Amino acid sequence: MGLCSDGDTLYIPSGSCTWTTTVQDQPALKVDKELIIQGAGIDVTIITDATEPDFKEVMIWSDTDASLRITGMTFKGSAVGDAAGTIVINGDSDGFRIDNMKFLDLPAVV
């Protein structure tokens, strides 16, 4: 997340897209700052998880003690296989929030 600063909001517009990884054993989106990830709404922003079935190949990976909020979208599984989880939150932060979300055909949210 080199283009975002602490406290920024990352807006994901309406529409459907598929997230994959570009590097083996890496997440599609790695969060290392205090951030809000906000879609345009449930069933308005639809993201399909096409990451490989490996523990680190997930859609969103947060490994920070900073606050994180994910809101306003639908996450949908794909036929790729069983991943360890679509969202992985590590660290000591008690400031994470996931709200106004819909999860379809996903193996886990860790």
N, C-alpha and C positions, 0 to 999 in steps of 0.2 A: 504494500500500500504506500509506495513511495510518493505518490501524488497527493495524498491526503495528509492533513495535519490534525493533531489532537482537537477534538470538538467538532470536526466537520461532519456534514451529512452527505452521504453518498446516495444520490437519487437514481433509482432504476425505473425507467419509463414503462408505460403500458406496452403490452405485447408479449409474445412468447419467444423464448430463446433456450438454448441448450448449453450448459456449462460443462466443459471438459478440462482436463489438466494438460498442460503443455510440457511438463517435466515429470518424469516418473517419481512416485513417492512424494508428490507435492499437492497441496490443495488448489482448487480453482481460484480461491480468494483467500489470502492469508492476512488476517487483521492483527496489527501490532500497535494500534493507537486507539485512543478513546474515540468512538465513532458511532454514528447512527447510519444503518443501511435501510433505506426506505423505498419500498415499491409504490406503485400507483394504486394498489388495493388488491384484496383477495379476488382471484379469478380475473384480474385486470393485468397484473404483472405475473406471468407464469414462467417459472424457471424449471427446466427438466435437468435432473442430475444424470449426467452421462460419464461420471468419473469411474475409473477402474475400481474393481473390488479389492482395494488395499487400504490398510488402516489410515494412511496419510493422504490418500486420494479421495478427498471429500469435497463438497462444494465450498463450505466456509470453515476455516480453522482459525481460532483465536487463541493465542498463546501469550496473553498479556494480563496484567493486573488492572488495566484501565477499564472503564465502563464501556459496554457494548450493547446496542439495541438493534434488533432486527425486526422490521415491521412491514405490514401492508403488501403481502404477496402470497403466491401459492408456490410451494415446492412440490415437484412431481418426480417420481421414480422413473427409471427407464429399464430396458431389458438387458442392460450391461451385466447385471449380477448383483449379489449382495455386497454392499459396501458396509464399512463399519459404522457409518453415520453420515448424515448430510451436513450437520452442524456439530463441530467439536469445540468446546470451550474449556480451555485449560487456565491455570493461574489461580491466584488467590482472590480475585475480584468477586465481590458479592453484588457488583453493579451491572450485571448483565440482565437484559430483558428481551423476551421474545413474545410479541403480541400481534394480534390481528393477522394471523397466519393460517394457512391451510396446508396440510401435508397429505399427499396422495401417493399410495403405493411405494412407500419408503421403508427400508428395513429398520432404521433407528434414528433417533436424535440423541446424541451423547452429551 
